[in-house]
Amino acid sequence: MTADTKPMHAGEAVAEALRAEGVERVYSVPGSHIHPLYDGLSRVPSVRFITCKQEPNTSLMADAYGRLTGKPGVCIVTAGPGGLNSMAGVAQAYGAASPMVHIGGAVPLKADMEAFHGVDNPAFVHDMFRHITKWSARVERLEDIPAVMARAFQVARSGRPGPVHVELPRVSDYSEYILQPEPARLAPYRPLPLAVAEPDADSVQRIAAALVRSRAPVLAAGKGIIRTRALEELRQLAERIQAPVIFAQDAIGVIAEDHPLFAGHFAQQRAHPLCAHVLQHTDLVLAVGLRAGTAEMRELRERAPERHLLLAGFDDARNERYDAEGELVADPKRFLTALLECLQTHARAPDAARDRHMASVKTGLRAKLRDLNDAHAAERPIYPGVLMEAINTVLDDSAILASDVGNCQMWARTYRRIATPESFMQSGVWNAMSYALPSAIVAKMEFPERAVVALAGDGATLMTIGDLPTAVEYGANILLVVLNDGAFGQTYMQQTNIYGHTYGTSFRSPDFAALAAACGAEGIRVVDPADIEPALRQGLDATRNRPVLVEVMVARHPYPKL
């Protein structure tokens, strides 16, 4: 404790932590248990407060902020229902390795059973968050707030980034105070340094030697490459050793589609054809930015040559899952930088025949997709591929597209032209519906000069459209493209394939274009495929002034088989 700090209430102490950590935005829905945090933040002009309308979107927006900026996204929700309503975005951030500080109000430390916003166990929300965060803390003393908040930001950003949960109990059910009514003189807030997994020099040397000896190496990239901003280092390594780059489906964008060494994503189902080809012809796979013990690594092990898979894992530290020879844990950017240093005198000549084959496969896939579209070009309802190709036509390579979960995601993953990780943003392994709209809102706030598109089915849109007025309110002028087929399309298709009929997966959609207008956005409905491209261009032009929703009446079709 020092004499030069003024006494603070809990809300002021949290606000001071956010100011000291350089937090720029907070996403929140108000509630009585967090009034003191609002009061404290009202006197911190450097933090812009975004008042959301749906509690799940607070954490989804914080997740998107973490992915897009590399800095922890911060959301604040009230006790009980606020915390539980926002869990999906927290779990999603954990799977996506997205830094987040999730702050919640809480029932009193010694709350009675059936307390306001509580159940029998006062700490049950804290206990639930322990399983979907890197760290969950329930603060019990006002004087602990600076240290807890400093650790929260450190943990969220260190090693493999991810979410943390901090909850602050109210003094009593209806008290205006958190933790205690009297202010306290607290220690000055001091941010903690980042903890980084440094690559082991001997391991880097051994991997470099293995790459030099290999006949046809392949690089397998995970989302750690994106989270640590190591795309340039990956490209340089691929070109130096002439290794095709394959990647997990949640790492699409680690290398541009038009790069000669782009070889597509691997997945249990619907892997890119080039991925299978290069794995059949390799003698060594180096995986970077993936984690041992994940479904992605199991898939890669099944496809990679036996005993010739090396891994620079994306974790906080080595653990029991890293039990194979040739496995280490390291920050992807620092590992690739060290590896490039070891290989600075090595340069492999391009394989002209392989490069011609890979280029021809990519060209052939695009031609096949065009042929499929041509066969359905005049159909009503609209063939989804026609919409996807129109999106490619109207967007340049700087555009950001956030795809929701479901059929729209599968169609976009097949058709979307990829230049950067923002070309096709998706939920990731958690795969929670309602991802697109909140992510696009955040993207437009952070990159107002870029075109930003949210792509969603009608079901996902209905789960999240409560924050379309938020986009209008804060000038996040996005283009929301809604695929309307009157169903939860992916489950509709799955039921049809499994049982030959459907049940409970179709519904009556509203007039989304009219709904957009009621929210203060512009709404456009498209029923004729000839009108798709003009409608998209009209919508993008109108986003100079307001958000726009383009509703496209689409048919249900099986995904193209590549």
Buried (B, 14 or more C-beta within 10 A) or exposed (E): EEEEBEEBBBBBBBBBBBBBBEBBBBBBBBBBBBBBBBBBBEEBEEBBEBBBBBBBBBBBBBBBBBBBBBBBBBBBBBBBEBBBBBBBBBBBBBBBBBBBBBBBBBBBBEBEEEBBBBEEEBBBBBEBBBEBBBBBBBBEEBBBBBBBBBBBBBBBBBBBBBBBBBBBBBBBBEBBBBBBEEBBEBEEBEBBEEEBBEBBEEBBEBBBEBBBEBEBBBBBBBBBBBBBEBBEBBBBBBBBBBBBBBBBBBBBBBBBBEBBBBBBBBBEEBBBEBBBBBBEBBEBBBBBBBBBBBEBBEBBBEBBBEEBBBBBBBBBEBEEBBEEEBBBBBBBBBBBBBBBEBBEEEEBEEBEEBBEBBEEBBEEBBEEBEEBBEEBBEEEBBBBBBBBBBBBEBBEEEBBBBBBBBBBBBBBBBBBBBBBBBBBBBBBBBBBBBBBBBBBBBBBBBBEEBBBBBBBBBBBBBBBBBBBBBBBBBEBBBBBBBBBBBBBBBBBBEBBEEEEEBEEBBEEBEEBBEBBBEBEBBBBBBEEBEBBBBBBEBBBEBBEEBBBBBBBBBBBBEBBEB
